[in-house]
């Protein structure tokens, strides 16, 4: 999708602050961090929202959460805790319509969120 920001990162047209890349995912620093550490786990396949997930995407979503776990550990946040968030559609705060998992850490997280 040529107009999708994350697809442009996947294709290499835009160079994000890359933390990890493999054949399934990109992991980048968020450009508008909401915590001392804020990264995004992005699948290479374009899936607009959680509503667009199909059973064939189960492996992709699992890989996203495993990447978040590994990232938190590598950054030193696993023991103290971290938060993962996926927003779905505008009222939930989704601004880029390509699913992505937020990984936030480095401060106390409050409940309920925003």
N, CA, C and O atoms as a DFTB+ gen file, in Angstrom:
456 C
 N C O
     1  1       0.858      -1.184       0.000
     2  2       0.000       0.000       0.000
     3  2       0.893       1.232       0.000
     4  3       1.542       1.526       1.003
     5  1       0.931       1.934      -1.087
     6  2       1.872       3.030      -1.257
     7  2       1.601       4.213      -0.342
     8  3       2.510       5.004      -0.088
     9  1       0.372       4.361       0.166
    10  2       0.076       5.500       1.032
    11  2       0.177       5.148       2.515
    12  3      -0.074       6.008       3.360
    13  1       0.537       3.910       2.853
    14  2       0.647       3.481       4.247
    15  2       2.060       3.770       4.764
    16  3       3.044       3.307       4.188
    17  1       2.151       4.531       5.843
    18  2       3.435       4.896       6.429
    19  2       4.270       3.667       6.769
    20  3       5.458       3.617       6.449
    21  1       3.661       2.680       7.412
    22  2       4.428       1.503       7.821
    23  2       4.821       0.636       6.627
    24  3       5.895       0.035       6.635
    25  1       3.976       0.562       5.607
    26  2       4.351      -0.163       4.386
    27  2       5.548       0.505       3.720
    28  3       6.396      -0.176       3.144
    29  1       5.621       1.814       3.792
    30  2       6.762       2.534       3.220
    31  2       8.034       2.250       4.012
    32  3       9.128       2.237       3.447
    33  1       7.894       2.022       5.327
    34  2       9.049       1.613       6.136
    35  2       9.471       0.191       5.780
    36  3      10.659      -0.094       5.631
    37  1       8.489      -0.697       5.645
    38  2       8.774      -2.089       5.277
    39  2       9.500      -2.143       3.935
    40  3      10.440      -2.920       3.772
    41  1       9.075      -1.330       2.980
    42  2       9.687      -1.350       1.647
    43  2      11.049      -0.667       1.606
    44  3      11.799      -0.842       0.646
    45  1      11.377       0.110       2.637
    46  2      12.653       0.819       2.667
    47  2      12.581       2.234       2.152
    48  3      13.597       2.930       2.139
    49  1      11.402       2.690       1.720
    50  2      11.252       4.069       1.248
    51  2      11.478       5.080       2.364
    52  3      11.978       6.179       2.123
    53  1      11.109       4.708       3.578
    54  2      11.327       5.539       4.765
    55  2      12.217       4.750       5.699
    56  3      11.998       3.556       5.905
    57  1      13.221       5.404       6.268
    58  2      14.167       4.757       7.178
    59  2      13.825       5.130       8.623
    60  3      14.168       6.225       9.069
    61  1      13.155       4.235       9.361
    62  2      12.823       4.523      10.754
    63  2      14.023       4.270      11.670
    64  3      15.057       3.772      11.225
    65  1      13.878       4.613      12.941
    66  2      14.865       4.272      13.966
    67  2      14.633       2.802      14.310
    68  3      13.854       2.468      15.203
    69  1      15.316       1.952      13.592
    70  2      15.084       0.512      13.617
    71  2      15.789      -0.142      14.802
    72  3      16.984       0.058      15.017
    73  1      15.030      -0.927      15.569
    74  2      15.585      -1.699      16.678
    75  2      15.782      -3.162      16.308
    76  3      16.663      -3.836      16.842
    77  1      14.955      -3.642      15.391
    78  2      15.029      -5.043      14.977
    79  2      14.276      -5.194      13.652
    80  3      13.293      -4.497      13.399
    81  1      14.748      -6.099      12.827
    82  2      14.037      -6.447      11.599
    83  2      14.311      -7.909      11.304
    84  3      15.429      -8.395      11.476
    85  1      13.278      -8.599      10.857
    86  2      13.434      -9.961      10.365
    87  2      12.449     -10.160       9.222
    88  3      11.843      -9.196       8.754
    89  1      12.287     -11.375       8.777
    90  2      11.434     -11.614       7.616
    91  2       9.952     -11.394       7.890
    92  3       9.153     -11.334       6.956
    93  1       9.574     -11.272       9.169
    94  2       8.170     -11.111       9.539
    95  2       7.817      -9.730      10.091
    96  3       6.700      -9.248       9.905
    97  1       8.777      -9.097      10.769
    98  2       8.477      -7.893      11.563
    99  2       9.551      -6.826      11.435
   100  3      10.702      -7.099      11.096
   101  1       9.128      -5.594      11.722
   102  2      10.037      -4.489      12.025
   103  2       9.731      -4.058      13.455
   104  3       8.582      -4.110      13.893
   105  1      10.763      -3.633      14.179
   106  2      10.577      -3.034      15.492
   107  2      11.293      -1.693      15.450
   108  3      12.495      -1.620      15.194
   109  1      10.531      -0.630      15.707
   110  2      11.074       0.727      15.601
   111  2      10.780       1.515      16.869
   112  3       9.880       1.170      17.635
   113  1      11.548       2.575      17.078
   114  2      11.228       3.518      18.158
   115  2      10.064       4.388      17.706
   116  3      10.001       4.803      16.549
   117  1       9.142       4.660      18.629
   118  2       8.015       5.542      18.330
   119  2       8.528       6.975      18.232
   120  3       9.340       7.396      19.056
   121  1       8.065       7.727      17.239
   122  2       8.518       9.111      17.068
   123  2       7.837      10.066      18.043
   124  3       8.255      11.216      18.173
   125  1       6.798       9.607      18.727
   126  2       6.098      10.410      19.726
   127  2       5.961       9.577      21.005
   128  3       4.859       9.159      21.359
   129  1       7.081       9.335      21.698
   130  2       7.060       8.401      22.827
   131  2       6.167       8.859      23.981
   132  3       6.131      10.034      24.348
   133  1       5.452       7.883      24.533
   134  2       4.559       8.119      25.659
   135  2       5.125       7.551      26.956
   136  3       4.446       7.542      27.983
   137  1       6.354       7.084      26.911
   138  2       7.072       6.549      28.064
   139  2       8.561       6.682      27.759
   140  3       8.935       6.909      26.608
   141  1       9.419       6.546      28.776
   142  2      10.854       6.628      28.494
   143  2      11.319       5.657      27.409
   144  3      12.226       5.966      26.637
   145  1      10.691       4.482      27.357
   146  2      10.941       3.558      26.253
   147  2       9.608       3.288      25.574
   148  3       8.650       2.878      26.230
   149  1       9.536       3.514      24.264
   150  2       8.301       3.301      23.502
   151  2       8.691       2.841      22.104
   152  3       9.258       3.599      21.316
   153  1       8.377       1.596      21.819
   154  2       8.685       1.013      20.512
   155  2       7.406       0.475      19.882
   156  3       6.398       0.281      20.562
   157  1       7.462       0.240      18.592
   158  2       6.350      -0.332      17.844
   159  2       6.817      -1.610      17.164
   160  3       7.873      -1.643      16.532
   161  1       6.026      -2.647      17.300
   162  2       6.272      -3.913      16.607
   163  2       5.284      -3.959      15.447
   164  3       4.070      -3.942      15.652
   165  1       5.813      -4.019      14.232
   166  2       5.014      -3.862      13.011
   167  2       5.193      -5.087      12.125
   168  3       6.323      -5.443      11.791
   169  1       4.099      -5.739      11.740
   170  2       4.257      -6.843      10.800
   171  2       4.567      -6.312       9.395
   172  3       4.120      -5.227       9.021
   173  1       5.314      -7.066       8.645
   174  2       5.616      -6.665       7.271
   175  2       4.366      -6.710       6.388
   176  3       4.234      -5.918       5.455
   177  1       3.459      -7.629       6.683
   178  2       2.220      -7.724       5.917
   179  2       1.275      -6.601       6.328
   180  3       1.108      -6.332       7.517
   181  1       0.673      -5.964       5.374
   182  2      -0.293      -4.906       5.672
   183  2      -1.611      -5.529       6.130
   184  3      -2.265      -6.259       5.385
   185  1      -1.979      -5.227       7.358
   186  2      -3.276      -5.590       7.932
   187  2      -3.763      -4.294       8.567
   188  3      -3.133      -3.804       9.504
   189  1      -4.846      -3.734       8.093
   190  2      -5.247      -2.384       8.493
   191  2      -5.595      -2.268       9.974
   192  3      -5.067      -1.389      10.655
   193  1      -6.461      -3.123      10.486
   194  2      -6.891      -3.032      11.885
   195  2      -7.026      -4.435      12.459
   196  3      -6.964      -5.423      11.728
   197  1      -7.209      -4.512      13.757
   198  2      -7.478      -5.808      14.381
   199  2      -8.736      -6.445      13.813
   200  3      -8.843      -7.671      13.771
   201  1      -9.683      -5.635      13.379
   202  2     -10.906      -6.159      12.770
   203  2     -10.634      -6.909      11.472
   204  3     -11.468      -7.695      11.023
   205  1      -9.486      -6.676      10.872
   206  2      -9.140      -7.313       9.607
   207  2      -8.332      -8.597       9.784
   208  3      -7.973      -9.243       8.800
   209  1      -8.046      -8.967      11.026
   210  2      -7.313     -10.205      11.258
   211  2      -8.136     -11.411      10.815
   212  3      -9.360     -11.434      10.944
   213  1      -7.441     -12.399      10.297
   214  2      -8.037     -13.663       9.887
   215  2      -7.279     -14.777      10.605
   216  3      -6.173     -14.546      11.094
   217  1      -7.848     -15.975      10.679
   218  2      -7.144     -17.076      11.345
   219  2      -5.711     -17.276      10.839
   220  3      -4.839     -17.681      11.607
   221  1      -5.462     -17.001       9.566
   222  2      -4.106     -17.173       9.020
   223  2      -3.099     -16.193       9.622
   224  3      -1.894     -16.378       9.455
   225  1      -3.570     -15.150      10.323
   226  2      -2.682     -14.167      10.934
   227  2      -2.266     -14.531      12.361
   228  3      -1.521     -13.784      12.995
   229  1      -2.733     -15.657      12.867
   230  2      -2.427     -16.039      14.252
   231  2      -0.920     -16.096      14.501
   232  3      -0.451     -15.647      15.547
   233  1      -0.173     -16.634      13.569
   234  2       1.278     -16.712      13.726
   235  2       1.894     -15.311      13.761
   236  3       2.808     -15.055      14.545
   237  1       1.406     -14.422      12.928
   238  2       1.918     -13.046      12.891
   239  2       1.713     -12.357      14.233
   240  3       2.640     -11.748      14.766
   241  1       0.517     -12.448      14.776
   242  2       0.223     -11.794      16.057
   243  2       1.054     -12.429      17.173
   244  3       1.560     -11.723      18.046
   245  1       1.196     -13.742      17.150
   246  2       2.054     -14.401      18.136
   247  2       3.486     -13.921      18.051
   248  3       4.118     -13.661      19.075
   249  1       4.001     -13.801      16.845
   250  2       5.373     -13.293      16.660
   251  2       5.514     -11.870      17.185
   252  3       6.552     -11.513      17.742
   253  1       4.470     -11.054      17.011
   254  2       4.520      -9.676      17.508
   255  2       4.686      -9.653      19.025
   256  3       5.496      -8.889      19.551
   257  1       3.929     -10.480      19.722
   258  2       4.019     -10.505      21.185
   259  2       5.320     -11.134      21.673
   260  3       5.867     -10.706      22.689
   261  1       5.816     -12.130      20.974
   262  2       7.117     -12.687      21.341
   263  2       8.225     -11.663      21.121
   264  3       9.159     -11.579      21.918
   265  1       8.126     -10.885      20.047
   266  2       9.106      -9.825      19.807
   267  2       9.047      -8.771      20.909
   268  3      10.084      -8.263      21.336
   269  1       7.840      -8.439      21.372
   270  2       7.700      -7.471      22.465
   271  2       8.351      -8.000      23.732
   272  3       9.054      -7.266      24.426
   273  1       8.120      -9.274      24.036
   274  2       8.747      -9.892      25.207
   275  2      10.266      -9.832      25.105
   276  3      10.939      -9.443      26.059
   277  1      10.808     -10.218      23.951
   278  2      12.256     -10.230      23.756
   279  2      12.830      -8.824      23.811
   280  3      13.908      -8.613      24.365
   281  1      12.117      -7.864      23.240
   282  2      12.564      -6.476      23.259
   283  2      12.626      -5.947      24.684
   284  3      13.610      -5.320      25.074
   285  1      11.577      -6.198      25.461
   286  2      11.558      -5.737      26.863
   287  2      12.727      -6.349      27.637
   288  3      13.368      -5.665      28.435
   289  1      12.999      -7.604      27.409
   290  2      14.124      -8.252      28.086
   291  2      15.453      -7.633      27.656
   292  3      16.298      -7.326      28.496
   293  1      15.634      -7.452      26.360
   294  2      16.886      -6.903      25.835
   295  2      17.135      -5.478      26.320
   296  3      18.282      -5.078      26.518
   297  1      16.057      -4.712      26.511
   298  2      16.176      -3.323      26.953
   299  2      16.228      -3.205      28.476
   300  3      16.395      -2.104      29.001
   301  1      16.088      -4.322      29.190
   302  2      16.186      -4.329      30.644
   303  2      14.894      -4.000      31.377
   304  3      14.936      -3.619      32.547
   305  1      13.757      -4.135      30.726
   306  2      12.476      -3.769      31.338
   307  2      11.610      -4.959      31.735
   308  3      10.585      -4.770      32.390
   309  1      11.988      -6.167      31.364
   310  2      11.118      -7.324      31.594
   311  2      10.824      -7.544      33.078
   312  3       9.678      -7.803      33.444
   313  1      11.824      -7.447      33.919
   314  2      11.627      -7.746      35.344
   315  2      10.727      -6.721      36.031
   316  3       9.861      -7.090      36.825
   317  1      10.926      -5.439      35.733
   318  2      10.111      -4.394      36.377
   319  2       8.736      -4.267      35.750
   320  3       7.784      -3.871      36.422
   321  1       8.620      -4.591      34.496
   322  2       7.329      -4.570      33.821
   323  2       7.298      -3.649      32.619
   324  3       8.059      -2.686      32.517
   325  1       6.404      -3.973      31.727
   326  2       6.198      -3.189      30.515
   327  2       4.752      -3.377      30.094
   328  3       4.077      -4.303      30.545
   329  1       4.288      -2.506      29.239
   330  2       2.917      -2.570      28.750
   331  2       2.935      -2.757      27.244
   332  3       3.773      -2.191      26.541
   333  1       1.991      -3.566      26.756
   334  2       1.774      -3.705      25.321
   335  2       0.352      -3.257      25.021
   336  3      -0.578      -3.553      25.772
   337  1       0.195      -2.544      23.916
   338  2      -1.114      -2.004      23.540
   339  2      -1.272      -2.107      22.034
   340  3      -0.348      -1.802      21.280
   341  1      -2.450      -2.541      21.600
   342  2      -2.846      -2.463      20.191
   343  2      -4.146      -1.682      20.139
   344  3      -5.128      -2.070      20.771
   345  1      -4.164      -0.604      19.406
   346  2      -5.370       0.198      19.235
   347  2      -6.095      -0.246      17.968
   348  3      -5.466      -0.648      16.989
   349  1      -7.410      -0.170      17.997
   350  2      -8.206      -0.572      16.837
   351  2      -9.201       0.527      16.483
   352  3     -10.194       0.741      17.178
   353  1      -8.912       1.212      15.394
   354  2      -9.734       2.291      14.837
   355  2      -9.582       3.603      15.609
   356  3      -8.968       3.650      16.675
   357  1     -10.151       4.651      15.048
   358  2      -9.893       6.026      15.511
   359  2     -10.268       6.295      16.965
   360  3      -9.496       6.930      17.683
   361  1     -11.418       5.837      17.413
   362  2     -11.828       6.127      18.786
   363  2     -10.922       5.475      19.819
   364  3     -10.869       5.919      20.966
   365  1     -10.217       4.437      19.428
   366  2      -9.260       3.785      20.322
   367  2      -7.872       4.415      20.223
   368  3      -6.976       4.067      20.992
   369  1      -7.691       5.336      19.282
   370  2      -6.408       6.018      19.141
   371  2      -5.533       5.523      18.010
   372  3      -4.378       5.937      17.912
   373  1      -6.041       4.652      17.152
   374  2      -5.237       4.201      16.024
   375  2      -5.116       5.332      15.015
   376  3      -6.119       5.873      14.549
   377  1      -3.875       5.685      14.681
   378  2      -3.640       6.769      13.731
   379  2      -2.992       6.277      12.436
   380  3      -3.119       6.922      11.395
   381  1      -2.295       5.135      12.497
   382  2      -1.744       4.514      11.302
   383  2      -2.502       3.207      11.120
   384  3      -2.496       2.348      12.002
   385  1      -3.147       3.063       9.985
   386  2      -4.007       1.908       9.762
   387  2      -3.237       0.757       9.124
   388  3      -3.467       0.359       7.981
   389  1      -2.320       0.252       9.925
   390  2      -1.498      -0.934       9.678
   391  2      -1.224      -1.427      11.092
   392  3      -0.552      -0.738      11.859
   393  1      -1.729      -2.605      11.457
   394  2      -1.634      -2.993      12.866
   395  2      -0.206      -2.884      13.373
   396  3       0.756      -3.102      12.636
   397  1      -0.092      -2.542      14.643
   398  2       1.194      -2.439      15.301
   399  2       0.974      -2.552      16.800
   400  3      -0.074      -2.174      17.324
   401  1       1.971      -3.072      17.467
   402  2       1.929      -3.288      18.899
   403  2       2.857      -2.291      19.571
   404  3       4.058      -2.268      19.300
   405  1       2.296      -1.466      20.450
   406  2       3.104      -0.529      21.234
   407  2       3.732      -1.287      22.397
   408  3       3.071      -2.100      23.043
   409  1       5.003      -1.022      22.661
   410  2       5.708      -1.569      23.817
   411  2       6.215      -0.365      24.611
   412  3       7.069       0.388      24.143
   413  1       5.676      -0.199      25.811
   414  2       5.996       0.963      26.646
   415  2       6.625       0.494      27.954
   416  3       6.189      -0.495      28.543
   417  1       7.659       1.216      28.406
   418  2       8.340       0.830      29.642
   419  2       9.138       2.012      30.174
   420  3       9.284       3.043      29.517
   421  1       9.645       1.828      31.376
   422  2      10.522       2.833      31.972
   423  2       9.834       3.775      32.931
   424  3      10.462       4.704      33.439
   425  1       8.554       3.559      33.192
   426  2       7.821       4.346      34.177
   427  2       6.640       3.511      34.657
   428  3       6.279       2.513      34.034
   429  1       6.047       3.927      35.764
   430  2       4.845       3.243      36.249
   431  2       3.703       3.508      35.278
   432  3       3.508       4.635      34.822
   433  1       2.971       2.482      34.977
   434  2       1.798       2.601      34.117
   435  2       0.571       2.624      35.021
   436  3       0.493       1.880      35.998
   437  1      -0.367       3.468      34.691
   438  2      -1.569       3.616      35.521
   439  2      -2.756       2.934      34.876
   440  3      -2.772       2.699      33.668
   441  1      -3.737       2.621      35.679
   442  2      -4.949       1.985      35.201
   443  2      -6.139       2.716      35.756
   444  3      -6.110       3.055      36.939
   445  1      -7.162       2.983      35.021
   446  2      -7.259       2.618      33.605
   447  2      -6.469       3.569      32.734
   448  3      -6.253       4.723      33.105
   449  1      -6.029       3.084      31.557
   450  2      -5.314       3.960      30.637
   451  2      -6.263       4.966      30.010
   452  3      -7.480       4.777      30.017
   453  1      -5.693       6.045      29.465
   454  2      -6.338       7.144      28.792
   455  2      -7.774       7.035      28.547
   456  3      -8.374       7.945      27.976
